[in-house]
């Protein structure tokens, strides 16, 4: 079921889009600053960075909107990432949090305390789903 978070989240996405700065640039700069050893895992960062950024935000919006595609999508994303090496959950958590951080910075005045809370709520849900999917795939291995 759709939650009231969607309205605030959509307004911040539109505000960030109007500014026009591609969010993957600050997000990946921050992510690689925090986890420099992870840079080598990315063979084609120019291709992966925009997709990882957009999909992370779409998943959180999809969660707020109660979209049924979210769980299979996250499960598939986690499965695909098993091919990229042993990626610690702490890096997934940080990536999701940093995606919200850079969106907030780009959204400017559209980013209220309520908007921040809405995104953080969905970020926490996404982080839990990622852990659930990791456990599910590990149990099958
Ligand atoms: C949490 C949400 C995430 C989503 C939705 C996501 C999504 C994606 C997608 C769609 C791709 C394929 C890109 C392409 O081939 O064009 C990809 C690649 C990749 N992702 Fe993620 N990702 C996420 C988080 C992470 C995290 C936290 C890490 C590292 C710890 C990571 C590491 C990688 C690597 C190493 C690749 C392959 C890049 C390459 O070959 O250049 N991802 N991701």
Backbone and ligand atoms as CSV (ligand in chain L), in Angstrom:
chain,resi,resn,atom,element,x,y,z
A,1,UNK,N,N,0.839,-1.199,0.000
A,1,UNK,CA,C,0.000,0.000,0.000
A,1,UNK,C,C,0.883,1.261,0.000
A,2,UNK,N,N,0.470,2.266,-0.776
A,2,UNK,CA,C,1.275,3.489,-0.855
A,2,UNK,C,C,1.283,4.210,0.491
A,3,UNK,N,N,2.429,4.776,0.866
A,3,UNK,CA,C,2.520,5.524,2.116
A,3,UNK,C,C,2.564,7.017,1.806
A,4,UNK,N,N,2.246,7.850,2.811
A,4,UNK,CA,C,2.290,9.308,2.579
A,4,UNK,C,C,3.695,9.804,2.256
A,5,UNK,N,N,4.720,8.971,2.471
A,5,UNK,CA,C,6.096,9.381,2.158
A,5,UNK,C,C,6.278,9.717,0.681
A,6,UNK,N,N,5.459,9.083,-0.192
A,6,UNK,CA,C,5.711,9.217,-1.638
A,6,UNK,C,C,5.669,10.675,-2.111
A,7,UNK,N,N,4.743,11.466,-1.545
A,7,UNK,CA,C,4.600,12.846,-2.018
A,7,UNK,C,C,5.869,13.664,-1.749
A,8,UNK,N,N,6.363,13.538,-0.508
A,8,UNK,CA,C,7.575,14.271,-0.134
A,8,UNK,C,C,8.775,13.781,-0.938
A,9,UNK,N,N,8.818,12.463,-1.122
A,9,UNK,CA,C,9.953,11.887,-1.851
A,9,UNK,C,C,9.951,12.350,-3.305
A,10,UNK,N,N,8.767,12.361,-3.900
A,10,UNK,CA,C,8.668,12.777,-5.298
A,10,UNK,C,C,9.078,14.239,-5.454
A,11,UNK,N,N,8.640,15.085,-4.516
A,11,UNK,CA,C,8.981,16.519,-4.599
A,11,UNK,C,C,10.494,16.703,-4.543
A,12,UNK,N,N,11.177,15.917,-3.708
A,12,UNK,CA,C,12.631,16.086,-3.600
A,12,UNK,C,C,13.333,15.554,-4.852
A,13,UNK,N,N,12.802,14.489,-5.438
A,13,UNK,CA,C,13.397,13.970,-6.676
A,13,UNK,C,C,13.275,15.003,-7.798
A,14,UNK,N,N,12.100,15.638,-7.869
A,14,UNK,CA,C,11.883,16.659,-8.917
A,14,UNK,C,C,12.793,17.855,-8.697
A,15,UNK,N,N,12.948,18.262,-7.430
A,15,UNK,CA,C,13.814,19.413,-7.123
A,15,UNK,C,C,15.252,19.098,-7.500
A,16,UNK,N,N,15.707,17.888,-7.199
A,16,UNK,CA,C,17.088,17.511,-7.536
A,16,UNK,C,C,17.260,17.430,-9.051
A,17,UNK,N,N,16.229,16.931,-9.747
A,17,UNK,CA,C,16.318,16.813,-11.208
A,17,UNK,C,C,16.419,18.204,-11.850
A,18,UNK,N,N,15.724,19.168,-11.248
A,18,UNK,CA,C,15.762,20.532,-11.801
A,18,UNK,C,C,17.147,21.150,-11.690
A,19,UNK,N,N,17.836,20.834,-10.587
A,19,UNK,CA,C,19.205,21.342,-10.418
A,19,UNK,C,C,20.096,20.747,-11.514
A,20,UNK,N,N,19.835,19.483,-11.844
A,20,UNK,CA,C,20.493,18.890,-13.004
A,20,UNK,C,C,21.834,18.229,-12.743
A,21,UNK,N,N,22.371,18.330,-11.525
A,21,UNK,CA,C,23.663,17.679,-11.239
A,21,UNK,C,C,23.447,16.172,-11.191
A,22,UNK,N,N,24.225,15.400,-11.948
A,22,UNK,CA,C,24.042,13.943,-11.852
A,22,UNK,C,C,24.468,13.449,-10.470
A,23,UNK,N,N,23.546,12.794,-9.794
A,23,UNK,CA,C,23.789,12.411,-8.394
A,23,UNK,C,C,24.879,11.356,-8.246
A,24,UNK,N,N,25.106,10.566,-9.338
A,24,UNK,CA,C,26.099,9.502,-9.180
A,24,UNK,C,C,27.507,10.052,-8.980
A,25,UNK,N,N,27.742,11.297,-9.423
A,25,UNK,CA,C,29.102,11.845,-9.299
A,25,UNK,C,C,29.468,12.048,-7.816
A,26,UNK,N,N,28.675,12.848,-7.056
A,26,UNK,CA,C,29.026,12.980,-5.632
A,26,UNK,C,C,28.868,11.672,-4.854
A,27,UNK,N,N,27.900,10.844,-5.259
A,27,UNK,CA,C,27.683,9.588,-4.513
A,27,UNK,C,C,28.907,8.680,-4.625
A,28,UNK,N,N,29.400,8.498,-5.846
A,28,UNK,CA,C,30.546,7.589,-5.999
A,28,UNK,C,C,31.834,8.190,-5.446
A,29,UNK,N,N,31.956,9.526,-5.516
A,29,UNK,CA,C,33.137,10.166,-4.911
A,29,UNK,C,C,33.148,9.857,-3.416
A,30,UNK,N,N,31.989,9.962,-2.794
A,30,UNK,CA,C,31.882,9.729,-1.348
A,30,UNK,C,C,32.070,8.255,-1.005
A,31,UNK,N,N,31.470,7.408,-1.842
A,31,UNK,CA,C,31.553,5.966,-1.573
A,31,UNK,C,C,33.013,5.490,-1.694
A,32,UNK,N,N,33.698,5.931,-2.730
A,32,UNK,CA,C,35.095,5.499,-2.905
A,32,UNK,C,C,36.014,6.145,-1.870
A,33,UNK,N,N,35.635,7.333,-1.373
A,33,UNK,CA,C,36.441,7.944,-0.297
A,33,UNK,C,C,36.311,7.105,0.975
A,34,UNK,N,N,35.132,6.561,1.197
A,34,UNK,CA,C,34.901,5.751,2.407
A,34,UNK,C,C,35.465,4.338,2.254
A,35,UNK,N,N,35.418,3.800,1.019
A,35,UNK,CA,C,35.858,2.415,0.785
A,35,UNK,C,C,36.802,2.392,-0.435
A,36,UNK,N,N,37.997,2.966,-0.301
A,36,UNK,CA,C,38.878,3.091,-1.474
A,36,UNK,C,C,39.236,1.756,-2.116
A,37,UNK,N,N,39.291,0.717,-1.313
A,37,UNK,CA,C,39.671,-0.599,-1.853
A,37,UNK,C,C,38.579,-1.183,-2.751
A,38,UNK,N,N,37.363,-0.622,-2.713
A,38,UNK,CA,C,36.252,-1.130,-3.529
A,38,UNK,C,C,36.330,-0.639,-4.971
A,39,UNK,N,N,37.094,0.424,-5.201
A,39,UNK,CA,C,37.187,1.006,-6.550
A,39,UNK,C,C,37.570,-0.055,-7.588
A,40,UNK,N,N,38.471,-0.939,-7.202
A,40,UNK,CA,C,38.979,-1.950,-8.144
A,40,UNK,C,C,37.891,-2.947,-8.561
A,41,UNK,N,N,36.808,-3.048,-7.789
A,41,UNK,CA,C,35.733,-3.984,-8.159
A,41,UNK,C,C,34.951,-3.485,-9.375
A,42,UNK,N,N,35.074,-2.188,-9.661
A,42,UNK,CA,C,34.285,-1.597,-10.744
A,42,UNK,C,C,35.096,-1.562,-12.037
A,43,UNK,N,N,34.727,-2.437,-12.967
A,43,UNK,CA,C,35.462,-2.499,-14.229
A,43,UNK,C,C,35.036,-1.362,-15.147
A,44,UNK,N,N,33.745,-1.035,-15.120
A,44,UNK,CA,C,33.223,0.048,-15.966
A,44,UNK,C,C,32.377,0.983,-15.090
A,45,UNK,N,N,33.032,1.776,-14.247
A,45,UNK,CA,C,32.265,2.617,-13.315
A,45,UNK,C,C,31.362,3.621,-14.011
A,46,UNK,N,N,31.757,4.061,-15.218
A,46,UNK,CA,C,30.925,5.055,-15.941
A,46,UNK,C,C,29.561,4.466,-16.271
A,47,UNK,N,N,29.509,3.129,-16.478
A,47,UNK,CA,C,28.231,2.484,-16.781
A,47,UNK,C,C,27.484,2.137,-15.493
A,48,UNK,N,N,28.229,1.637,-14.515
A,48,UNK,CA,C,27.564,1.135,-13.301
A,48,UNK,C,C,27.052,2.277,-12.414
A,49,UNK,N,N,27.833,3.365,-12.309
A,49,UNK,CA,C,27.501,4.408,-11.324
A,49,UNK,C,C,26.115,5.041,-11.537
A,50,UNK,N,N,25.779,5.485,-12.775
A,50,UNK,CA,C,24.435,6.078,-12.935
A,50,UNK,C,C,23.327,5.068,-12.660
A,51,UNK,N,N,23.531,3.817,-13.104
A,51,UNK,CA,C,22.475,2.804,-12.901
A,51,UNK,C,C,22.314,2.474,-11.420
A,52,UNK,N,N,23.434,2.299,-10.726
A,52,UNK,CA,C,23.331,1.967,-9.289
A,52,UNK,C,C,22.634,3.085,-8.519
A,53,UNK,N,N,22.958,4.321,-8.891
A,53,UNK,CA,C,22.364,5.475,-8.196
A,53,UNK,C,C,20.860,5.545,-8.471
A,54,UNK,N,N,20.494,5.500,-9.766
A,54,UNK,CA,C,19.080,5.624,-10.134
A,54,UNK,C,C,18.254,4.480,-9.536
A,55,UNK,N,N,18.783,3.267,-9.646
A,55,UNK,CA,C,17.998,2.118,-9.158
A,55,UNK,C,C,17.829,2.152,-7.639
A,56,UNK,N,N,18.852,2.609,-6.932
A,56,UNK,CA,C,18.746,2.675,-5.465
A,56,UNK,C,C,17.624,3.638,-5.065
A,57,UNK,N,N,17.575,4.793,-5.736
A,57,UNK,CA,C,16.514,5.761,-5.421
A,57,UNK,C,C,15.148,5.228,-5.858
A,58,UNK,N,N,15.111,4.564,-7.036
A,58,UNK,CA,C,13.830,4.009,-7.521
A,58,UNK,C,C,13.296,2.942,-6.560
A,59,UNK,N,N,14.197,2.110,-6.051
A,59,UNK,CA,C,13.748,1.046,-5.135
A,59,UNK,C,C,13.123,1.665,-3.881
A,60,UNK,N,N,13.792,2.693,-3.337
A,60,UNK,CA,C,13.242,3.314,-2.117
A,60,UNK,C,C,11.891,3.966,-2.409
A,61,UNK,N,N,11.773,4.616,-3.575
A,61,UNK,CA,C,10.488,5.214,-3.933
A,61,UNK,C,C,9.446,4.110,-4.131
A,62,UNK,N,N,9.859,3.032,-4.779
A,62,UNK,CA,C,8.951,1.893,-4.985
A,62,UNK,C,C,8.480,1.282,-3.667
A,63,UNK,N,N,9.364,1.250,-2.700
A,63,UNK,CA,C,8.974,0.739,-1.374
A,63,UNK,C,C,7.899,1.634,-0.752
A,64,UNK,N,N,8.124,2.956,-0.825
A,64,UNK,CA,C,7.147,3.893,-0.249
A,64,UNK,C,C,5.803,3.761,-0.962
A,65,UNK,N,N,5.861,3.497,-2.272
A,65,UNK,CA,C,4.632,3.413,-3.079
A,65,UNK,C,C,3.972,2.039,-2.973
A,66,UNK,N,N,4.612,1.122,-2.249
A,66,UNK,CA,C,4.031,-0.219,-2.074
A,66,UNK,C,C,4.068,-1.058,-3.332
A,67,UNK,N,N,5.072,-0.818,-4.174
A,67,UNK,CA,C,5.157,-1.524,-5.456
A,67,UNK,C,C,5.574,-2.989,-5.272
A,68,UNK,N,N,4.871,-3.874,-5.982
A,68,UNK,CA,C,5.110,-5.317,-5.837
A,68,UNK,C,C,6.432,-5.761,-6.473
A,69,UNK,N,N,6.981,-4.944,-7.397
A,69,UNK,CA,C,8.220,-5.371,-8.067
A,69,UNK,C,C,9.433,-5.261,-7.169
A,70,UNK,N,N,9.295,-4.551,-6.040
A,70,UNK,CA,C,10.490,-4.215,-5.263
A,70,UNK,C,C,11.229,-5.457,-4.743
A,71,UNK,N,N,10.505,-6.370,-4.103
A,71,UNK,CA,C,11.203,-7.508,-3.497
A,71,UNK,C,C,11.921,-8.376,-4.540
A,72,UNK,N,N,11.246,-8.802,-5.642
A,72,UNK,CA,C,11.992,-9.577,-6.636
A,72,UNK,C,C,13.175,-8.809,-7.229
A,73,UNK,N,N,13.009,-7.511,-7.375
A,73,UNK,CA,C,14.078,-6.673,-7.945
A,73,UNK,C,C,15.297,-6.639,-7.016
A,74,UNK,N,N,15.036,-6.437,-5.719
A,74,UNK,CA,C,16.143,-6.391,-4.747
A,74,UNK,C,C,16.820,-7.753,-4.664
A,75,UNK,N,N,16.001,-8.795,-4.662
A,75,UNK,CA,C,16.545,-10.144,-4.575
A,75,UNK,C,C,17.468,-10.435,-5.765
A,76,UNK,N,N,17.028,-10.042,-6.957
A,76,UNK,CA,C,17.811,-10.234,-8.182
A,76,UNK,C,C,19.094,-9.386,-8.146
A,77,UNK,N,N,18.956,-8.148,-7.662
A,77,UNK,CA,C,20.118,-7.246,-7.582
A,77,UNK,C,C,21.176,-7.845,-6.644
A,78,UNK,N,N,20.722,-8.376,-5.520
A,78,UNK,CA,C,21.660,-8.968,-4.555
A,78,UNK,C,C,22.314,-10.211,-5.160
A,79,UNK,N,N,21.512,-11.009,-5.861
A,79,UNK,CA,C,22.049,-12.211,-6.505
A,79,UNK,C,C,23.134,-11.828,-7.516
A,80,UNK,N,N,22.837,-10.812,-8.344
A,80,UNK,CA,C,23.796,-10.360,-9.368
A,80,UNK,C,C,25.100,-9.890,-8.712
A,81,UNK,N,N,24.990,-9.198,-7.587
A,81,UNK,CA,C,26.180,-8.655,-6.936
A,81,UNK,C,C,27.074,-9.729,-6.329
A,82,UNK,N,N,26.538,-10.935,-6.156
A,82,UNK,CA,C,27.392,-12.018,-5.648
A,82,UNK,C,C,28.504,-12.329,-6.651
A,83,UNK,N,N,28.250,-11.994,-7.932
A,83,UNK,CA,C,29.272,-12.234,-8.958
A,83,UNK,C,C,30.399,-11.202,-8.882
A,84,UNK,N,N,30.190,-10.110,-8.145
A,84,UNK,CA,C,31.192,-9.039,-8.100
A,84,UNK,C,C,32.156,-9.195,-6.932
A,85,UNK,N,N,32.036,-10.278,-6.196
A,85,UNK,CA,C,32.959,-10.511,-5.085
A,85,UNK,C,C,32.225,-10.522,-3.759
A,86,UNK,N,N,33.011,-10.551,-2.712
A,86,UNK,CA,C,32.452,-10.622,-1.362
A,86,UNK,C,C,32.197,-9.189,-0.887
A,87,UNK,N,N,31.014,-8.687,-1.147
A,87,UNK,CA,C,30.712,-7.286,-0.846
A,87,UNK,C,C,30.055,-7.201,0.537
A,88,UNK,N,N,30.724,-6.575,1.505
A,88,UNK,CA,C,30.187,-6.558,2.874
A,88,UNK,C,C,28.891,-5.752,2.993
A,89,UNK,N,N,28.047,-6.184,3.889
A,89,UNK,CA,C,26.752,-5.523,4.058
A,89,UNK,C,C,26.935,-4.076,4.510
A,90,UNK,N,N,28.008,-3.814,5.245
A,90,UNK,CA,C,28.249,-2.445,5.716
A,90,UNK,C,C,28.410,-1.491,4.522
A,91,UNK,N,N,28.917,-2.009,3.396
A,91,UNK,CA,C,29.070,-1.156,2.211
A,91,UNK,C,C,27.714,-0.908,1.539
A,92,UNK,N,N,26.846,-1.915,1.568
A,92,UNK,CA,C,25.487,-1.705,1.051
A,92,UNK,C,C,24.773,-0.660,1.908
A,93,UNK,N,N,24.868,-0.824,3.231
A,93,UNK,CA,C,24.214,0.141,4.133
A,93,UNK,C,C,24.712,1.562,3.853
A,94,UNK,N,N,26.027,1.686,3.744
A,94,UNK,CA,C,26.612,3.021,3.529
A,94,UNK,C,C,26.178,3.594,2.187
A,95,UNK,N,N,26.130,2.744,1.154
A,95,UNK,CA,C,25.756,3.218,-0.178
A,95,UNK,C,C,24.321,3.771,-0.168
A,96,UNK,N,N,23.432,3.031,0.483
A,96,UNK,CA,C,22.028,3.464,0.543
A,96,UNK,C,C,21.925,4.799,1.307
A,97,UNK,N,N,22.605,4.890,2.447
A,97,UNK,CA,C,22.570,6.134,3.235
A,97,UNK,C,C,23.160,7.303,2.448
A,98,UNK,N,N,24.271,7.034,1.768
A,98,UNK,CA,C,24.919,8.116,1.002
A,98,UNK,C,C,24.051,8.562,-0.173
A,99,UNK,N,N,23.277,7.620,-0.756
A,99,UNK,CA,C,22.368,7.997,-1.853
A,99,UNK,C,C,21.346,9.008,-1.337
A,100,UNK,N,N,20.837,8.781,-0.122
A,100,UNK,CA,C,19.879,9.727,0.465
A,100,UNK,C,C,20.585,11.052,0.777
A,101,UNK,N,N,21.804,10.968,1.291
A,101,UNK,CA,C,22.559,12.195,1.621
A,101,UNK,C,C,22.736,13.091,0.381
A,102,UNK,N,N,23.178,12.485,-0.734
A,102,UNK,CA,C,23.461,13.331,-1.919
A,102,UNK,C,C,22.164,13.876,-2.529
A,103,UNK,N,N,21.105,13.067,-2.447
A,103,UNK,CA,C,19.815,13.572,-2.937
A,103,UNK,C,C,19.396,14.788,-2.106
A,104,UNK,N,N,19.527,14.669,-0.795
A,104,UNK,CA,C,19.151,15.770,0.109
A,104,UNK,C,C,19.925,17.042,-0.208
A,105,UNK,N,N,21.197,16.893,-0.482
A,105,UNK,CA,C,22.019,18.068,-0.790
A,105,UNK,C,C,21.593,18.702,-2.117
A,106,UNK,N,N,21.235,17.850,-3.089
A,106,UNK,CA,C,20.840,18.376,-4.398
A,106,UNK,C,C,19.436,18.994,-4.352
A,107,UNK,N,N,18.583,18.475,-3.485
A,107,UNK,CA,C,17.177,18.938,-3.460
A,107,UNK,C,C,17.044,20.321,-2.837
A,108,UNK,N,N,18.040,20.760,-2.090
A,108,UNK,CA,C,18.029,22.112,-1.515
A,108,UNK,C,C,16.825,22.366,-0.639
A,109,UNK,N,N,16.107,23.487,-0.874
A,109,UNK,CA,C,15.003,23.878,0.019
A,109,UNK,C,C,13.838,22.884,0.020
A,110,UNK,N,N,13.742,22.018,-0.994
A,110,UNK,CA,C,12.647,21.020,-1.013
A,110,UNK,C,C,12.861,19.946,0.053
A,111,UNK,N,N,14.041,19.937,0.673
A,111,UNK,CA,C,14.410,18.889,1.638
A,111,UNK,C,C,14.069,19.362,3.054
A,112,UNK,N,N,12.930,18.926,3.567
A,112,UNK,CA,C,12.523,19.289,4.927
A,112,UNK,C,C,12.876,18.153,5.883
A,113,UNK,N,N,12.647,18.370,7.160
A,113,UNK,CA,C,12.884,17.304,8.149
A,113,UNK,C,C,11.955,16.120,7.870
A,114,UNK,N,N,10.724,16.418,7.463
A,114,UNK,CA,C,9.772,15.342,7.155
A,114,UNK,C,C,10.221,14.550,5.925
A,115,UNK,N,N,10.755,15.278,4.954
A,115,UNK,CA,C,11.236,14.625,3.734
A,115,UNK,C,C,12.426,13.725,4.077
A,116,UNK,N,N,13.325,14.235,4.888
A,116,UNK,CA,C,14.483,13.442,5.318
A,116,UNK,C,C,14.013,12.171,6.027
A,117,UNK,N,N,13.028,12.332,6.908
A,117,UNK,CA,C,12.516,11.168,7.663
A,117,UNK,C,C,11.881,10.149,6.718
A,118,UNK,N,N,11.178,10.648,5.697
A,118,UNK,CA,C,10.526,9.744,4.734
A,118,UNK,C,C,11.571,8.901,4.014
A,119,UNK,N,N,12.618,9.560,3.514
A,119,UNK,CA,C,13.682,8.821,2.798
A,119,UNK,C,C,14.408,7.857,3.724
A,120,UNK,N,N,14.692,8.315,4.954
A,120,UNK,CA,C,15.432,7.452,5.898
A,120,UNK,C,C,14.601,6.216,6.260
A,121,UNK,N,N,13.282,6.402,6.358
A,121,UNK,CA,C,12.397,5.249,6.643
A,121,UNK,C,C,12.518,4.197,5.548
A,122,UNK,N,N,12.471,4.665,4.295
A,122,UNK,CA,C,12.536,3.715,3.176
A,122,UNK,C,C,13.958,3.159,3.017
A,123,UNK,N,N,14.957,3.976,3.358
A,123,UNK,CA,C,16.343,3.487,3.310
A,123,UNK,C,C,16.513,2.327,4.294
A,124,UNK,N,N,15.934,2.478,5.479
A,124,UNK,CA,C,16.045,1.394,6.474
A,124,UNK,C,C,15.357,0.131,5.969
A,125,UNK,N,N,14.220,0.311,5.300
A,125,UNK,CA,C,13.518,-0.862,4.748
A,125,UNK,C,C,14.366,-1.532,3.673
A,126,UNK,N,N,14.970,-0.716,2.795
A,126,UNK,CA,C,15.809,-1.287,1.739
A,126,UNK,C,C,16.998,-2.041,2.340
A,127,UNK,N,N,17.616,-1.467,3.360
A,127,UNK,CA,C,18.774,-2.132,3.983
A,127,UNK,C,C,18.357,-3.479,4.577
A,128,UNK,N,N,17.177,-3.511,5.170
A,128,UNK,CA,C,16.686,-4.786,5.734
A,128,UNK,C,C,16.422,-5.804,4.630
A,129,UNK,N,N,15.831,-5.333,3.510
A,129,UNK,CA,C,15.549,-6.256,2.388
A,129,UNK,C,C,16.835,-6.825,1.799
A,130,UNK,N,N,17.864,-5.978,1.714
A,130,UNK,CA,C,19.149,-6.449,1.169
A,130,UNK,C,C,19.702,-7.559,2.064
A,131,UNK,N,N,19.613,-7.362,3.377
A,131,UNK,CA,C,20.121,-8.387,4.315
A,131,UNK,C,C,19.299,-9.678,4.167
A,132,UNK,N,N,17.987,-9.501,4.051
A,132,UNK,CA,C,17.110,-10.674,3.896
A,132,UNK,C,C,17.465,-11.458,2.618
A,133,UNK,N,N,17.681,-10.712,1.527
A,133,UNK,CA,C,18.019,-11.368,0.253
A,133,UNK,C,C,19.375,-12.057,0.352
A,134,UNK,N,N,20.334,-11.406,0.995
A,134,UNK,CA,C,21.662,-12.020,1.155
A,134,UNK,C,C,21.549,-13.324,1.926
A,135,UNK,N,N,20.742,-13.285,3.005
A,135,UNK,CA,C,20.585,-14.503,3.813
A,135,UNK,C,C,19.898,-15.598,3.008
A,136,UNK,N,N,18.891,-15.197,2.213
A,136,UNK,CA,C,18.160,-16.165,1.392
A,136,UNK,C,C,19.074,-16.853,0.388
A,137,UNK,N,N,19.904,-16.050,-0.319
A,137,UNK,CA,C,20.809,-16.629,-1.320
A,137,UNK,C,C,21.889,-17.469,-0.648
A,138,UNK,N,N,22.372,-17.008,0.518
A,138,UNK,CA,C,23.430,-17.769,1.211
A,138,UNK,C,C,22.895,-19.133,1.653
A,139,UNK,N,N,21.624,-19.161,2.039
A,139,UNK,CA,C,21.032,-20.420,2.514
A,139,UNK,C,C,20.908,-21.432,1.374
A,140,UNK,N,N,20.800,-20.938,0.144
A,140,UNK,CA,C,20.660,-21.839,-1.012
A,140,UNK,C,C,22.010,-22.368,-1.509
A,141,UNK,N,N,23.068,-21.667,-1.104
A,141,UNK,CA,C,24.400,-22.009,-1.657
A,141,UNK,C,C,24.913,-23.338,-1.110
L,1,LIG,C1,C,22.166,-0.884,-2.922
L,1,LIG,C2,C,21.798,-0.737,-4.141
L,1,LIG,C3,C,22.540,-1.126,-5.383
L,1,LIG,C4,C,21.954,-1.242,-6.600
L,1,LIG,C5,C,20.498,-0.997,-6.946
L,1,LIG,C6,C,22.979,-1.635,-7.536
L,1,LIG,C7,C,22.782,-1.838,-8.890
L,1,LIG,C8,C,23.747,-2.213,-9.794
L,1,LIG,C9,C,23.555,-2.387,-11.217
L,1,LIG,C10,C,22.229,-2.177,-11.957
L,1,LIG,C11,C,24.734,-2.747,-11.755
L,1,LIG,C12,C,25.006,-3.065,-13.233
L,1,LIG,C13,C,25.528,-1.834,-13.891
L,1,LIG,C14,C,25.881,-2.050,-15.330
L,1,LIG,O1,O,26.447,-3.090,-15.668
L,1,LIG,O2,O,25.591,-1.169,-16.128
L,1,LIG,C15,C,25.699,-2.821,-10.681
L,1,LIG,C16,C,27.009,-3.159,-10.848
L,1,LIG,C17,C,27.910,-3.270,-9.815
L,1,LIG,N1,N,27.686,-3.009,-8.480
L,1,LIG,FE1,FE,25.958,-2.351,-7.669
L,1,LIG,N2,N,24.183,-1.770,-6.871
L,1,LIG,C18,C,23.962,-1.465,-5.543
L,1,LIG,C19,C,24.907,-1.445,-4.530
L,1,LIG,C20,C,26.218,-1.823,-4.665
L,1,LIG,C21,C,27.220,-1.785,-3.627
L,1,LIG,C22,C,26.970,-1.310,-2.204
L,1,LIG,C23,C,28.392,-2.241,-4.165
L,1,LIG,C24,C,29.738,-2.424,-3.532
L,1,LIG,C25,C,29.902,-2.766,-2.278
L,1,LIG,C26,C,28.120,-2.555,-5.550
L,1,LIG,C27,C,29.048,-3.064,-6.434
L,1,LIG,C28,C,28.852,-3.238,-7.792
L,1,LIG,C29,C,29.886,-3.666,-8.721
L,1,LIG,C30,C,31.319,-4.015,-8.353
L,1,LIG,C31,C,29.303,-3.677,-9.995
L,1,LIG,C32,C,29.972,-4.065,-11.329
L,1,LIG,C33,C,30.509,-2.815,-11.943
L,1,LIG,C34,C,31.389,-3.001,-13.142
L,1,LIG,O3,O,31.528,-4.100,-13.654
L,1,LIG,O4,O,31.951,-1.988,-13.553
L,1,LIG,N3,N,26.801,-2.285,-5.819
L,1,LIG,N4,N,25.073,-2.488,-9.495
